Amino acid sequence: MLLQVIPYTGPIGGGLHPGEIIIIQGTVPPDIDLSSGCSTKPRSDVALHFSPRFRGSPCVVCNSLLQEEWGKEETLQQLPYKRGAPFETIILVHQDVFKVAVNGVHLLEYKHRIPVNKVDTFSISGKVRVHAMVNDY
């Protein structure tokens, strides 16, 4: 699927299940949300918020939103993305964690705080150019 408009929010047909893979290719890393719906008021629960950050100390921050409250941030003090350089981010869904790889190298694991079978929406935002997104849902 080629995304023309960022920010993008769209359904995951049949919901998300262990064994599924999401692949995002582009330049400049995106913020990615896997959520339960796309409501803004009240805001839908977010199972995985993945946010690469260049400002300050470069890092990747992950979190979940449950009943409009953010949980404890998990911060990885490394940033495998380079401004303007192409990237490939792969999210592999397991029974109890999301595994994320960037450019073919494992980056992190994020334990599910919301049952993965409740995830039915994918969002991507930020100053990103997405060339392609591949999934098997």
C-alpha positions as CSV (number, residue, x, y, z in Angstrom):
1,M,0.0,0.0,0.0
2,L,1.4,3.4,-0.9
3,L,0.4,6.2,1.5
4,Q,-0.1,9.5,-0.2
5,V,-1.4,11.6,2.8
6,I,0.4,11.8,6.1
7,P,-1.0,11.7,8.8
8,Y,-2.7,8.5,7.8
9,T,-5.2,6.5,9.9
10,G,-6.8,3.3,8.5
11,P,-8.5,0.1,9.6
12,I,-6.7,-3.2,10.1
13,G,-9.3,-5.6,8.6
14,G,-10.1,-8.4,11.1
15,G,-7.9,-6.8,13.8
16,L,-4.2,-7.6,14.6
17,H,-3.1,-11.1,15.5
18,P,0.2,-12.8,16.5
19,G,2.3,-13.7,13.5
20,E,1.4,-10.6,11.5
21,I,4.1,-8.2,10.2
22,I,3.9,-4.5,9.4
23,I,6.6,-3.0,7.2
24,I,7.0,0.7,6.6
25,Q,9.6,2.1,4.2
26,G,10.3,5.8,3.8
27,T,12.6,8.7,4.8
28,V,12.7,10.4,8.1
29,P,11.2,8.1,10.8
30,P,7.5,8.2,11.5
31,D,5.4,8.2,14.7
32,I,3.4,4.9,14.6
33,D,0.3,4.1,16.6
34,L,-1.5,0.7,16.7
35,S,-4.8,1.4,18.4
36,S,-8.2,0.2,19.2
37,G,-10.3,2.4,17.0
38,C,-9.7,5.9,15.7
39,S,-11.9,8.0,18.1
40,T,-10.5,11.4,19.2
41,K,-13.0,12.2,22.0
42,P,-12.7,10.1,24.0
43,R,-9.3,9.1,22.5
44,S,-9.0,5.4,21.5
45,D,-6.7,3.2,23.4
46,V,-3.2,2.9,21.8
47,A,-1.5,-0.5,22.2
48,L,1.8,0.8,20.7
49,H,3.0,4.3,20.3
50,F,6.4,4.2,18.6
51,S,8.1,7.6,18.4
52,P,11.7,8.2,17.2
53,R,13.0,11.5,18.5
54,F,15.9,13.6,17.1
55,R,15.6,16.5,19.6
56,G,17.7,16.5,22.7
57,S,19.3,13.2,23.2
58,P,18.3,11.0,20.2
59,C,16.1,8.1,21.2
60,V,13.0,6.0,20.5
61,V,10.1,6.3,23.0
62,C,7.3,3.7,23.2
63,N,4.2,3.9,25.3
64,S,0.5,2.9,25.5
65,L,-2.6,4.9,26.1
66,L,-5.4,3.3,28.1
67,Q,-8.7,5.1,29.0
68,E,-7.1,8.4,27.9
69,E,-4.1,8.0,30.2
70,W,-0.5,7.4,29.0
71,G,1.4,4.7,30.8
72,K,5.1,4.7,31.7
73,E,7.3,5.6,28.8
74,E,9.9,3.1,27.7
75,T,12.9,4.9,26.2
76,L,15.6,3.4,24.2
77,Q,18.7,5.6,24.2
78,Q,19.6,4.9,20.6
79,L,18.2,6.1,17.3
80,P,18.9,4.0,14.2
81,Y,17.4,6.5,11.8
82,K,19.3,9.3,10.0
83,R,17.7,12.5,8.8
84,G,16.8,12.2,5.1
85,A,18.1,8.6,4.8
86,P,15.8,5.8,3.7
87,F,14.6,3.4,6.3
88,E,12.6,0.2,6.7
89,T,10.8,-0.4,10.0
90,I,9.3,-3.8,10.6
91,I,6.9,-4.5,13.5
92,L,6.4,-8.2,14.2
93,V,3.4,-9.1,16.4
94,H,3.9,-11.9,18.9
95,Q,1.5,-13.3,21.5
96,D,3.0,-11.0,24.3
97,V,5.2,-8.4,22.6
98,F,5.7,-6.3,19.5
99,K,9.2,-6.8,18.1
100,V,10.6,-3.8,16.1
101,A,13.5,-3.9,13.7
102,V,15.0,-1.0,11.7
103,N,17.0,-1.6,8.5
104,G,17.2,-5.3,9.2
105,V,18.5,-5.0,12.8
106,H,16.4,-5.8,15.9
107,L,15.8,-2.6,17.8
108,L,13.4,-3.4,20.7
109,E,10.6,-5.4,22.2
110,Y,7.5,-3.8,23.7
111,K,5.3,-5.9,25.9
112,H,1.6,-5.7,25.2
113,R,-0.3,-3.5,27.7
114,I,-3.6,-3.9,25.8
115,P,-4.7,-7.2,24.3
116,V,-3.4,-7.3,20.8
117,N,-6.8,-8.7,19.5
118,K,-8.3,-5.3,20.3
119,V,-6.0,-3.5,17.9
120,D,-7.9,-2.6,14.7
121,T,-6.4,0.7,13.6
122,F,-3.0,1.8,12.2
123,S,-1.8,5.4,12.2
124,I,1.4,7.0,10.9
125,S,2.3,10.7,11.4
126,G,5.2,13.1,11.7
127,K,7.5,14.8,9.1
128,V,7.9,11.5,7.2
129,R,7.8,10.5,3.6
130,V,6.4,7.0,3.3
131,H,7.3,5.2,0.1
132,A,5.5,1.9,0.9
133,M,3.7,0.0,3.7
134,V,3.3,-3.7,3.4
135,N,1.2,-5.8,5.7
136,D,-0.5,-9.1,5.7
137,Y,-3.7,-8.0,7.4
